[in-house]
Amino acid sequence: MNKFTGRVSELDILQKKFDTDEFQMIVLYGRRRIGKTELMNEFMHRQNCKCVSFTASEQSENELLSIMTETVLTELAPDMIGMVEFHSFEKLFEFIGNKAMYERIVFFIDEYPYLAKQCTYIQSVLQKVIDNHWKKSKMFLCLCGSLIAFMKDEILAEAAPLHGRATLELRLQPFNYKDTAEFVQKYSFEEKAIVYGLTNGVAKYIEQFNDSKSLEQNIIDEYFAFGGYFTEEQVKTIVTSEKQNPALYNSIVSAIATGHTRNSEIASYVGMDDISYPLKMLQKSEIIEKRMAGKPYYVLNDSMLIFWFKYVNRALSLINVGRGEKYYHNAVSGKLHDFMGNVFEKMCKEFLMMKVGDDRYPIITEIDNFQKTIIDDEGKQKQIEVDIIGKDGKDILIIGECKFKNEKVDKEVFECFIEKAHYIKGKNPLLCMFSLGGYTDYVKENAGEVLLLSIEDLYA
């Protein structure tokens, strides 16, 4: 049996809610394959009480009621199986509630949106039994779902029937780079970082990497070999789930992954004049994010999707005839460090947020990139781009640069960073550099107050 890894803070808050012995309604949501079900399974495994775990699917209402009834009776009253029948969800819920009046019961409904879409009245039924019955009981209810927009709009939104009933809203995020590293402990720091980039910290993706094999062999086996985990169907389903015209959505993601980030560029790539609606839907499902740098542009929120659509998608025909490994060696392996540039920036931002308030690190509340046209000391316009700006309100307190290259940061790169920092009006900001390959002696000797950080520092 695999050892459960990570999610310490999530398990802690669930346990605190559980220990109250009062009614709790947990709304647990997050993207597919991120580990929601595994989290709840681990949580229930740790409890000394009866736990009912039901997973909804795209079946008829009668089938769902029948399966839920069997699941409930198996856990709460096995002697009644075949002897009792519930003709409505309301009656079944009342039965569970009666049991929960005298003992703690965990009732976990996984993939709740499928149940709610098939039984459109289920929200009102739950509202009724919670208000009239369960609130007085020891019920520990968890509604879990992967359709983020649905969970927000139909459960948490002010107009939703269940609004105000949740005692904990738990949005499960991907693992950060340090948690991801726990799954591949035999790898070097550089390799651990690349695994983070290739998986975006998503639990199910990380599990595909076997650190008893080389990183390169894992990439070939899972991305570029016929029968690997990251198939076209597996990946594109992430983008097109619950959406009409899946080809359009996949094309939009492919456009952004390959550098077409402005609205007009994306529209030209997919061959449509108006793409406002699909862009809006992709933002709503949090696959893409809209940013501003003069004009709006779009970025993918998932580094795995960036890698797949940029490097794997175009090689599908070769993969299907067994030539994926050859393609990887010729066209991809030499570009891994380029791909990792933005991922490394993300890692460095995570590091700085984890270090807030420690030693030399100031208190910051937000962190981002910096792009601005400034007037230099000679009165000329100059475009300034910096990887990291850490702020508290409007005060810039950290300025940073990130380099995921095997070469050492040299005098030219260092002085370019210092020059850019000169034009950014900060409040005595901490200057820091992050480098995979380290620093030349010149940089070390002339760093002064600049904090020089290595990849080893990130994993310390």
C-alpha positions as CSV (number, residue, x, y, z in Angstrom):
1,M,0.0,0.0,0.0
2,N,1.4,3.4,-1.0
3,K,2.1,5.8,1.8
4,F,-0.1,8.9,1.8
5,T,2.0,12.0,1.1
6,G,1.4,15.6,1.8
7,R,-1.8,17.5,2.6
8,V,-0.9,18.0,6.2
9,S,-2.7,21.3,6.7
10,E,-5.8,20.0,4.9
11,L,-6.0,17.0,7.1
12,D,-5.5,19.1,10.2
13,I,-8.4,21.4,9.4
14,L,-10.7,18.5,8.6
15,Q,-9.7,16.9,11.9
16,K,-10.5,20.0,13.8
17,K,-13.9,20.2,12.3
18,F,-14.5,16.5,12.9
19,D,-13.5,16.8,16.6
20,T,-16.2,19.3,17.4
21,D,-18.8,16.5,17.3
22,E,-21.2,19.0,15.8
23,F,-22.8,19.1,12.4
24,Q,-20.3,20.0,9.7
25,M,-20.8,20.5,6.0
26,I,-17.5,20.5,4.0
27,V,-17.4,21.7,0.4
28,L,-14.3,20.2,-1.1
29,Y,-13.4,21.1,-4.7
30,G,-10.6,21.4,-7.1
31,R,-9.6,20.3,-10.6
32,R,-9.6,16.6,-11.6
33,R,-6.8,14.3,-10.5
34,I,-5.6,16.7,-7.9
35,G,-6.2,14.2,-5.0
36,K,-9.5,15.2,-3.5
37,T,-10.8,11.6,-3.2
38,E,-7.5,10.4,-1.8
39,L,-7.5,13.1,0.8
40,M,-11.0,12.2,2.0
41,N,-10.1,8.5,1.9
42,E,-7.1,9.1,4.1
43,F,-9.1,11.3,6.4
44,M,-11.9,8.7,6.8
45,H,-9.2,6.0,7.3
46,R,-8.0,7.9,10.4
47,Q,-11.4,8.1,12.0
48,N,-13.0,5.6,14.4
49,C,-16.5,6.0,13.2
50,K,-18.8,4.9,10.5
51,C,-18.0,6.4,7.1
52,V,-20.4,6.4,4.1
53,S,-18.5,7.0,0.8
54,F,-20.7,7.4,-2.3
55,T,-19.4,8.4,-5.8
56,A,-22.0,9.8,-8.2
57,S,-21.7,9.1,-11.9
58,E,-23.7,9.8,-15.1
59,Q,-26.5,7.4,-14.4
60,S,-30.3,7.7,-14.1
61,E,-31.9,9.1,-10.9
62,N,-33.3,5.7,-9.9
63,E,-29.9,4.0,-10.4
64,L,-28.2,6.7,-8.3
65,L,-30.8,6.3,-5.5
66,S,-30.4,2.5,-5.6
67,I,-26.6,2.6,-5.4
68,M,-26.6,5.2,-2.7
69,T,-29.1,3.1,-0.7
70,E,-27.0,0.0,-0.9
71,T,-23.8,2.0,0.1
72,V,-25.6,3.6,3.1
73,L,-27.1,0.3,4.3
74,T,-23.8,-1.6,3.9
75,E,-22.1,0.8,6.3
76,L,-24.9,1.8,8.7
77,A,-27.3,-1.2,8.8
78,P,-26.0,-4.2,6.9
79,D,-28.8,-6.4,8.4
80,M,-31.4,-4.3,6.6
81,I,-30.0,-4.9,3.0
82,G,-32.7,-6.4,0.9
83,M,-35.3,-5.7,3.5
84,V,-35.8,-2.0,3.2
85,E,-36.3,0.3,0.2
86,F,-36.2,4.1,0.0
87,H,-38.4,5.7,-2.7
88,S,-36.7,9.2,-2.4
89,F,-33.4,10.8,-1.5
90,E,-35.2,12.7,1.2
91,K,-36.3,9.5,3.0
92,L,-32.8,8.1,2.7
93,F,-31.2,11.3,4.0
94,E,-33.6,11.2,7.0
95,F,-32.6,7.7,7.7
96,I,-28.9,8.7,7.8
97,G,-29.8,11.7,9.9
98,N,-31.5,9.5,12.5
99,K,-28.4,7.4,12.8
100,A,-26.2,10.6,13.1
101,M,-28.3,11.8,16.1
102,Y,-26.5,9.3,18.3
103,E,-23.0,8.9,16.7
104,R,-20.6,10.6,14.5
105,I,-21.1,9.7,10.8
106,V,-19.1,10.8,7.9
107,F,-21.2,11.1,4.7
108,F,-18.9,11.7,1.7
109,I,-20.6,12.4,-1.7
110,D,-17.9,12.4,-4.4
111,E,-18.5,13.9,-7.8
112,Y,-21.5,15.7,-6.4
113,P,-22.2,17.7,-9.6
114,Y,-23.2,14.5,-11.4
115,L,-25.8,13.8,-8.7
116,A,-27.0,17.4,-8.7
117,K,-27.3,17.5,-12.5
118,Q,-29.2,14.3,-12.8
119,C,-31.5,15.1,-9.8
120,T,-32.1,18.8,-10.2
121,Y,-34.1,19.0,-6.9
122,I,-31.4,17.5,-4.7
123,Q,-30.1,20.9,-3.7
124,S,-33.4,21.8,-2.2
125,V,-33.8,18.4,-0.5
126,L,-30.4,18.8,1.1
127,Q,-31.3,22.3,2.2
128,K,-34.4,21.0,3.9
129,V,-32.8,18.1,5.7
130,I,-29.9,20.2,6.8
131,D,-32.0,22.9,8.3
132,N,-34.7,20.7,9.8
133,H,-32.7,17.6,10.8
134,W,-29.0,17.3,10.3
135,K,-28.0,20.6,12.0
136,K,-29.0,19.0,15.3
137,S,-27.1,15.8,14.6
138,K,-23.4,14.7,14.5
139,M,-23.4,14.4,10.8
140,F,-20.1,15.2,9.0
141,L,-21.2,15.9,5.4
142,C,-18.7,16.4,2.6
143,L,-19.8,17.4,-0.9
144,C,-16.9,17.0,-3.3
145,G,-16.6,17.9,-7.0
146,S,-14.2,18.6,-9.8
147,L,-16.3,21.0,-11.8
148,I,-15.1,24.2,-10.2
149,A,-17.6,26.5,-11.8
150,F,-20.5,24.3,-10.7
151,M,-19.2,24.1,-7.1
152,K,-18.8,27.8,-6.9
153,D,-22.1,28.8,-8.7
154,E,-24.4,26.0,-7.4
155,I,-23.3,25.5,-3.9
156,L,-21.2,28.4,-2.6
157,A,-22.8,31.3,-4.5
158,E,-25.3,33.6,-2.6
159,A,-28.2,32.5,-4.8
160,A,-27.6,28.8,-4.4
161,P,-30.0,26.8,-2.1
162,L,-27.1,25.5,0.0
163,H,-25.5,28.9,0.4
164,G,-24.5,29.6,4.1
165,R,-24.7,25.9,5.1
166,A,-21.1,25.1,4.5
167,T,-18.9,25.2,7.7
168,L,-15.7,24.8,5.6
169,E,-15.0,25.6,2.0
170,L,-11.8,23.7,1.1
171,R,-10.3,24.5,-2.4
172,L,-7.7,21.8,-3.0
173,Q,-4.7,23.3,-4.9
174,P,-1.9,21.4,-6.7
175,F,1.1,20.5,-4.6
176,N,3.9,23.1,-4.4
177,Y,7.3,22.3,-5.6
178,K,8.6,21.1,-2.2
179,D,5.6,18.7,-1.6
180,T,6.0,17.4,-5.2
181,A,9.6,16.5,-4.4
182,E,8.5,14.1,-1.7
183,F,7.1,11.8,-4.3
184,V,10.5,11.5,-6.1
185,Q,13.0,11.6,-3.3
186,K,15.8,9.7,-5.3
187,Y,16.1,12.5,-7.8
188,S,18.4,15.5,-7.8
189,F,17.1,18.9,-7.0
190,E,17.1,19.8,-10.7
191,E,15.2,16.6,-11.6
192,K,12.7,17.3,-8.8
193,A,12.1,20.7,-10.3
194,I,11.5,19.3,-13.8
195,V,9.0,16.8,-12.4
196,Y,7.2,19.7,-10.8
197,G,7.1,21.5,-14.1
198,L,5.9,18.4,-16.1
199,T,3.1,17.6,-13.6
200,N,2.1,21.1,-12.3
201,G,2.0,19.5,-8.9
202,V,-1.1,17.4,-9.7
203,A,-1.1,14.3,-7.6
204,K,-2.2,11.8,-10.2
205,Y,0.4,13.1,-12.7
206,I,3.2,12.9,-10.1
207,E,2.3,9.3,-9.4
208,Q,3.3,8.4,-12.9
209,F,6.9,9.2,-12.2
210,N,8.9,6.3,-10.8
211,D,12.2,7.6,-9.3
212,S,13.7,4.1,-9.6
213,K,13.9,5.0,-13.3
214,S,15.8,7.9,-14.8
215,L,13.9,11.1,-15.3
216,E,14.4,10.9,-19.1
217,Q,13.0,7.4,-19.2
218,N,10.0,8.4,-17.3
219,I,9.4,11.3,-19.7
220,I,9.7,9.0,-22.7
221,D,7.6,6.3,-21.2
222,E,4.7,8.5,-20.1
223,Y,4.7,11.3,-22.7
224,F,6.3,10.0,-25.8
225,A,5.6,6.2,-25.9
226,F,2.4,4.5,-27.1
227,G,0.5,3.4,-24.1
228,G,1.9,6.2,-21.8
229,Y,-0.3,7.9,-19.3
230,F,-0.4,11.3,-20.9
231,T,-2.4,10.3,-24.0
232,E,-4.3,12.6,-26.2
233,E,-7.6,11.5,-24.7
234,Q,-6.3,11.9,-21.1
235,V,-5.0,15.4,-21.6
236,K,-7.6,16.9,-23.8
237,T,-10.4,15.8,-21.5
238,I,-9.0,18.2,-18.9
239,V,-9.7,21.0,-21.3
240,T,-13.0,19.9,-22.9
241,S,-14.8,18.4,-19.9
242,E,-18.4,19.6,-19.9
243,K,-17.8,21.8,-22.9
244,Q,-19.4,21.8,-26.4
245,N,-17.1,22.0,-29.5
246,P,-14.1,20.4,-27.8
247,A,-11.9,20.9,-30.9
248,L,-12.2,24.7,-30.5
249,Y,-11.2,24.6,-26.8
250,N,-8.2,22.4,-27.5
251,S,-7.1,24.7,-30.4
252,I,-7.3,27.7,-28.1
253,V,-5.2,26.0,-25.5
254,S,-2.7,24.9,-28.2
255,A,-2.5,28.5,-29.4
256,I,-1.7,29.9,-26.0
257,A,0.8,27.1,-25.2
258,T,2.7,27.9,-28.4
259,G,3.0,31.6,-27.8
260,H,-0.2,33.1,-29.3
261,T,-1.4,34.9,-26.3
262,R,-3.2,38.0,-27.5
263,N,-6.9,37.8,-28.4
264,S,-6.3,38.5,-32.1
265,E,-3.4,36.0,-32.2
266,I,-5.6,33.3,-30.7
267,A,-8.5,34.1,-33.1
268,S,-6.2,33.9,-36.1
269,Y,-4.7,30.6,-34.9
270,V,-8.1,28.9,-34.5
271,G,-9.7,30.6,-37.5
272,M,-12.5,32.4,-35.7
273,D,-13.4,36.0,-35.4
274,D,-15.1,35.9,-32.0
275,I,-13.6,33.7,-29.3
276,S,-14.8,35.7,-26.3
277,Y,-17.2,33.0,-25.1
278,P,-14.7,30.1,-25.1
279,L,-12.1,32.3,-23.6
280,K,-14.5,33.2,-20.8
281,M,-15.4,29.5,-20.2
282,L,-11.7,28.5,-20.1
283,Q,-11.1,31.3,-17.5
284,K,-14.1,30.2,-15.5
285,S,-12.8,26.6,-15.4
286,E,-9.4,28.2,-14.4
287,I,-7.5,26.6,-17.2
288,I,-6.3,30.0,-18.5
289,E,-5.8,33.3,-16.8
290,K,-6.2,36.8,-18.3
291,R,-3.3,39.2,-17.6
292,M,-2.5,42.8,-18.5
293,A,0.7,44.3,-19.9
294,G,-0.5,47.2,-21.9
295,K,-3.1,45.1,-23.7
296,P,-4.6,41.9,-22.2
297,Y,-3.1,38.6,-22.9
298,Y,-3.7,35.0,-21.8
299,V,-1.6,32.4,-20.1
300,L,-2.2,28.7,-19.2
301,N,-2.4,28.0,-15.5
302,D,-1.1,24.4,-15.9
303,S,2.6,23.8,-16.9
304,M,1.8,20.2,-17.8
305,L,-0.7,21.4,-20.4
306,I,1.9,23.9,-21.7
307,F,4.5,21.1,-22.1
308,W,2.0,18.7,-23.7
309,F,0.4,21.1,-26.2
310,K,3.8,22.6,-27.1
311,Y,5.9,19.4,-27.4
312,V,3.7,16.3,-27.3
313,N,0.7,17.3,-29.3
314,R,2.6,17.8,-32.5
315,A,4.3,14.4,-32.2
316,L,1.1,12.2,-31.8
317,S,1.5,10.5,-35.2
318,L,5.1,9.6,-34.4
319,I,4.2,8.3,-31.0
320,N,1.4,6.1,-32.4
321,V,4.0,4.4,-34.7
322,G,6.6,4.0,-32.0
323,R,8.9,6.8,-33.0
324,G,8.1,9.1,-30.0
325,E,11.4,8.4,-28.3
326,K,13.4,9.4,-31.4
327,Y,11.3,12.7,-31.6
328,Y,12.0,13.4,-27.9
329,H,15.7,13.1,-28.3
330,N,15.8,15.2,-31.5
331,A,13.3,17.9,-30.7
332,V,12.5,18.1,-27.0
333,S,15.2,17.1,-24.6
334,G,17.4,20.1,-25.5
335,K,14.5,22.4,-24.8
336,L,13.6,21.3,-21.3
337,H,15.5,24.1,-19.6
338,D,13.7,26.7,-21.8
339,F,10.4,25.2,-20.9
340,M,11.4,25.3,-17.2
341,G,12.0,29.1,-17.2
342,N,8.5,30.1,-16.2
343,V,8.2,27.1,-13.9
344,F,11.3,28.1,-12.1
345,E,9.9,31.6,-11.6
346,K,6.8,30.1,-10.1
347,M,9.0,28.0,-7.8
348,C,10.9,31.0,-6.7
349,K,7.7,32.9,-5.9
350,E,6.5,29.9,-3.9
351,F,9.8,30.0,-2.0
352,L,9.6,33.7,-1.2
353,M,6.0,33.3,0.1
354,M,7.1,30.4,2.3
355,K,9.9,32.6,3.7
356,V,7.8,35.6,4.5
357,G,9.0,37.2,7.7
358,D,12.1,34.9,8.1
359,D,15.5,36.5,8.6
360,R,16.1,39.0,5.7
361,Y,12.8,38.3,4.0
362,P,10.2,41.1,4.4
363,I,6.4,40.7,4.8
364,I,4.8,40.6,1.4
365,T,1.2,40.0,0.5
366,E,1.4,39.5,-3.2
367,I,4.0,38.5,-5.8
368,D,4.1,38.9,-9.5
369,N,6.2,39.8,-12.6
370,F,7.0,43.3,-13.6
371,Q,6.8,44.8,-17.1
372,K,6.9,48.6,-17.6
373,T,8.3,51.2,-20.0
374,I,10.4,53.7,-18.1
375,I,12.5,56.7,-18.9
376,D,16.2,55.9,-18.3
377,D,18.9,58.2,-17.0
378,E,19.6,59.5,-20.5
379,G,15.9,60.5,-21.0
380,K,15.2,57.5,-23.4
381,Q,12.3,55.1,-23.2
382,K,13.3,51.7,-22.0
383,Q,11.3,48.5,-21.5
384,I,11.9,46.9,-18.1
385,E,11.0,43.3,-17.4
386,V,11.7,41.6,-14.0
387,D,10.8,38.0,-13.0
388,I,9.7,38.8,-9.5
389,I,8.2,41.7,-7.7
390,G,7.1,41.2,-4.1
391,K,4.7,43.8,-2.7
392,D,2.8,44.7,0.4
393,G,0.0,46.9,-0.9
394,K,1.7,49.4,-3.2
395,D,5.1,49.1,-1.6
396,I,7.7,47.0,-3.6
397,L,9.8,45.1,-1.1
398,I,11.4,42.4,-3.2
399,I,12.9,42.5,-6.6
400,G,14.2,39.2,-8.0
401,E,15.6,37.4,-11.1
402,C,15.4,33.7,-11.9
403,K,17.7,31.6,-14.2
404,F,17.1,27.9,-14.8
405,K,20.3,27.3,-16.7
406,N,23.3,25.2,-16.1
407,E,25.6,28.1,-16.9
408,K,26.6,30.3,-13.9
409,V,25.2,33.8,-13.7
410,D,28.0,36.0,-14.9
411,K,28.9,39.7,-14.7
412,E,26.7,40.7,-17.7
413,V,23.5,39.1,-16.3
414,F,24.2,40.3,-12.8
415,E,24.8,43.9,-13.9
416,C,21.7,43.9,-16.1
417,F,19.6,42.9,-13.2
418,I,21.1,45.6,-11.0
419,E,20.4,48.2,-13.7
420,K,16.8,47.1,-14.0
421,A,16.3,47.2,-10.2
422,H,17.7,50.8,-10.3
423,Y,14.6,51.9,-12.3
424,I,12.1,50.2,-10.0
425,K,10.9,52.4,-7.2
426,G,10.9,50.2,-4.2
427,K,10.8,50.7,-0.4
428,N,14.4,49.6,0.3
429,P,13.7,46.4,-1.5
430,L,15.5,43.1,-1.0
431,L,17.3,42.2,-4.2
432,C,17.6,38.5,-4.8
433,M,18.8,36.2,-7.6
434,F,17.9,32.5,-8.1
435,S,20.2,30.3,-10.3
436,L,20.3,26.7,-11.1
437,G,24.0,26.8,-12.3
438,G,25.3,29.0,-9.5
439,Y,27.3,32.2,-9.8
440,T,30.8,33.3,-11.1
441,D,33.4,34.5,-8.7
442,Y,32.8,38.0,-9.9
443,V,29.2,37.9,-9.0
444,K,29.9,36.4,-5.6
445,E,32.5,39.1,-4.8
446,N,30.4,42.0,-6.0
447,A,26.9,40.9,-4.8
448,G,27.0,43.2,-1.8
449,E,23.4,43.2,-0.3
450,V,22.0,41.1,-3.2
451,L,20.9,37.7,-2.0
452,L,22.3,34.9,-4.2
453,L,20.2,31.8,-4.0
454,S,20.8,28.3,-5.4
455,I,18.3,25.5,-6.2
456,E,19.7,23.8,-3.1
457,D,18.4,26.8,-1.1
458,L,14.9,26.3,-2.5
459,Y,14.8,22.7,-1.2
460,A,16.6,23.3,2.1
